[in-house]
Amino acid sequence: MSQELPADEGERLQKVMARIGLGSRRVSENLIAAGRVRVNGVEAVLGARVRPESDEIEVDGIVYSALPDTVTYLLNKPEGVVTTANDPQGRPTVVQMVPSDPRVFSVGRLDLDTEGLLLMTNDGTLAHRLTHPSFGIEKEYLVHVSGTPSRAALRMLREGVELDDGITAPAEAAALGPGLIRLTIHEGRNRQVRRMCEAVGNDVIRLVRTRIGPLVDQKLKPGRWRLLDQEELLRLQQAVQPG
Ligand code: URA
């Protein structure tokens, strides 16, 4: 068990906790002493050493990823940029918009014409959880549509729309003005928002993702990226807890 790692292996638990952003080493020690920290399901003791790449660190029942060299960027993807690492047609890619070292990949994808927030990371666990439907992470979109959606259209968007790959899960849909909807979904099917809106009679003219789970940023300009701060990383990890 990792709590019995020899002194020259792994890292001190409180150091890893401080890096995750759970608090200073002193705060982390207090959490350990209070019995609020578990490693691989077992209550941790002061002085424990862990292997961040394989051990599961849990505080108050929430599991945190503690990989030492992970980075997560929030990118405001402009229109006309593809969400792949390489594009055979030579179009600009989201990977080219963020630092190349360490290599990161996008968390899910946005269509060529979709703008807005996209996460890029090298943390496979976080990416998996953020995209897997069982975690149900909310994604919010500003949708500019043709015409003004009727009340019936909004109701259909909320209750579920019959698409060729099945009915959509309940969503939040609010009319913000003529031809403008805010739509919040927690699935990630291909071209889902476009297909949902088309199915209720309003083609999408412009699509912008404005929120991913707890993450918003109205100041980040198209084409710009930034690292998530500790607080955002913690909130993101809290948002993707199993069960
Ligand atoms: N839904 C879409 O239709 N396109 C996107 O890029 C994202 C969600």
Residues whose N, C-alpha, C, O or C-beta is under 5 A from the ligand:
A	BS01	URA	R109 L110 D111 T114 R191 Q192 V193 R194 R195
